[in-house]
Amino acid sequence: MEQQTSAERASVRARQLAILERLSREGKVTVVELADWLGTSRETVRRDLTALAEHGLLRKVHGGAVPLQSAQEDPFHSRLELNRDAKRRIGERAAELFNSGDSLLVDSGSTTILFAEALSRKSGLTIITNSQHVAHAASKGPGENNVFLLGGHYYPEGAETLGPITNDQIQALSADHAVLTVGAVDNIGRFMDFMAEAAYTARAMIARARQVTVLIDSSKIEKAALFQVCAADQVSRVVTDAPLPAAVMTSLASAGVEVIVAEK
């Protein structure tokens, strides 16, 4: 079999990402619809679906595909209470890593809200976020910080802004740190999310920060989500609530990621 050129591989990746994005929006895709939409053959679409299924990113069904059951996320209000004690420990431990004068890009998530609450007891930080909850928590004191809320397409379910307008604003910044939550970390150390728009905003923050810290509770380790946020070598450190499984720890250590466990 002839080896694919780099241009051909890039085309395949772009097509498969488009399939995942459409699946995320619609909840189900068919081979016929995808072939018409992408302007390609049904056989090509079937090969793409097979490859994505083999990577654990969707489940093939007769005539198309549906999301994996594991690649779904609870509503935001439910996530606020899920593993709350662990998330609070993560947030408080992570807040110790930052000092007056630091600038932080902080994304939207249940763990970053608790992180922001811990930051509110510090002073002299500049915090830029796309989360209304994070902005409120970080600015309520007793410390004094400069807090900026990014604009963009507003998603009321998570009280967050996402999309091109948000990402354009991030591109105009240069921050010391990006502090992110993600939906999952797989067993080879890839950081993933369930929503394409959230993944794009996280990528924009990574691109405009000198150091990246990921806050993630142990329930999300060795799990699958649809959209890759970044590879392990783009992350400086991870703050979590329990020792990581050996496979994940090996992947992160080989990429030079510092793992910090928030002790009970």
N, C-alpha and C positions, 0 to 999 in steps of 0.2 A: 504494500500500500504506500502511495506517495505521501511524503511528510507535508503537513500544512505549513504554509508560509506564515510569518508573523502577522501580515495583513489579514490573512484568512482567519487566523485564530482570534484576532481582534474583532472581526466581523461576527464570528460565532458568539463571542462573549457579549457583544452588544445586543445581538438578537435574543440571547437567553435572558439577559437582564430585562429586556423589554417584555418578554413573556412573564417573568416573575412580577414585574410591576403591574401588568394587566391582571394577573391572577390575584395580586394583593387587593386591587380595586374591586374586582368583580366576583371573587370567591369561587369561580369556576371558569375554565377555558376549554374550548373544543379545538380539535385539529383543523377542522374546516375553517372556522372563524380566524384562527391564527394564521393559517396559510394565506387567506385573502388579505388580512390586515398587514402582514409582513411582506407580501408579494413574493412568496417563496413556495416551494412544493410541499405537499402534505408529508412526503417522506422525510424531508428536511426537518419539519416540525416534529415529527415522531422521534427522530434521532435526538433533537434538542430535549424533548420531554423525557426521554430515556436517560440522557446524561444528567439532567437536573434531578430526576428521581434517584439515580445512583449516588448523587452527592447529598441526598437527604433534604432536598429543598422543596419538593412537592410530591404528591402521590398520583400516579397515573391511574386513570379509570378508563372504561370503554369510551373511546372517541375523544378523550381529552385528559384533563388533569384537575385536581383540587388541591388546596393546601394540606400539608401534613397537620394532623391534630396537634402535634407538638409545636407547630409554627403559628400559634395563636396566642394572644395576650389578653389577660383579664382587663376589664374596664379600669380606667384610671382610679376611680374612687375606691375600688377593691384593692388595687395595688398599694394605695396609701396605708392600708392596715396590714397587708401581708408581710410577715417577717419584720414587723416594725421595730422590735427591740434590736435585731441584728442590724437593720439599716441605721438606727440611731447610733449604735456603736461605731459603725463605719463612718457616718457623717462626723461624729465628734473626733475620731482618730484622724480623719482626713484633714479636718480644720487645723489640727496642730502642725500641718506641713507648710502652712502659708503664713507670711509675715507682713507687717505694715509696709506699704510701698508696692506690693505685688498686684498685678492686674490679672484677672481671671475671667475667662469665657466659660460660662456654666450652662449646660443644656437642661432640658426639662426632664424630670423624672421624680419618682417618689423618694429615692435616696438622696437626690440633690436638694430636695426641699429640706430634709433633716440636716444635711450638710450646711445649707444656708442658715438654718436656725443656729447652728454652732458658730458659724462665721459672724453672726450678729453680735456675739459677745466680744469680738475683736474690733480693732479700729485701724484705719489707714489703708484699707483694701479698696481696689476698684473692681467692681463686679459687673460684668455685662452678661445678660441672659436673655433667652427667648421665652422664659417661663414667668408668668405673672405670679405664681406661687413662690418661686425662688426669689424674685425681686422683693416681694412683700416680706418674706421671712428674713432676708439678708439686711433689710433696711429698718427693721422694727427696734433695733437696739437691744441692750444698753450701749453697745459699742457704736462707733460712727464710721460708716463706710460710704463711698460713692457708688451708687447703684444705677445702672442704665438698663432699660428694657428695650429690646429690639422690636421693631415693627415688622409687619408682613401679614400673610394670610392667617387669620386667627382661627384656632381650633378650640372650641369651647370645652370639649370633653376633657382635654388636658390643660386648659387655660394656657396655651402656648402659641407662639407664632412660628410658622414654617414657610418654606417656599422660596422662590427666586428673590423676592424683595428682602427677606431676612438674610439670605446667603450673600446678597450683594453688600449689605451693611457690614457683615462679618469680614468680607474681603478687604474692606477699607481699614481694618484694625490690625494691630500688631501687639499681641498680649504675651505676658510671661507664661501663662498656663491655660490649658483647656482642661476642665474637669467635667467628665462625662459619665453618664450611665448608659448601659446597653441592655438589650433584651436577653442576650445569651453569649456565652463563650464556648466554642466547640472544643473537641479534645485535641485539636492541633493548634489551639491558641488563636483562632480567628474571633474577632469581636463583631457581633451580629446584632441586627435589630429587626423588628417586625414591620416597620413602616418605612417605605422608601423615602418620604420627605424628611423624617427624623434622621435617617441615616445620612442623607445629603447635608443636612445642617450640621451634624456631628463632624462629617468630613471637612466642611468649611471651617469649623472651629479648629480642628487638628492642623489644617494648613496655615492658620494664622497664629499659632502658639508655639513657643519655644520648647515647652514640655507638656506632656499629656498624662493626666492621671485618670484612671477609670475606677469608679466606685461600683462594686457589684456584690450582691449577697450570694451565698453559696447555693441557693435554689436555682440559680441561672447558669451554673457551671455544668459543662458537658451537655448542653442543650442545643437545639437547632432553631434558627430563625431565618427568614428569607433573604435579608439584605446585609451584605458585609459592610461594616463601618470602617474597619481597618485591620491590617495584619499586626501581629504581635510586635514587630520591630518598629512600629510607629508609636508605641506606648512606652512611657518611661517607668510608670509604676501602677500597680493595682492595689486597691485597698478593699479587703474582703473580711468576712466574719469568721472564717474557719480555714484550716489548712486545705490546700487544693489537692485534688486527685493527682497521682503521680504523673500521668500522661500530660495533663495540662501544665503542671509545674515544670516538667521537662521542656515542653514547648516554649513556655514563657522564659525560663532561665536561659535557654539557648539563644533567645532573642535579646537578652540583656534586660529583661523586665524585672524590676524590684517588686516583690510581693510583700505587702504589709498586712498582717492579720490583726484586726481589732479584737483584743482579748476581752472576755467577759469580766 
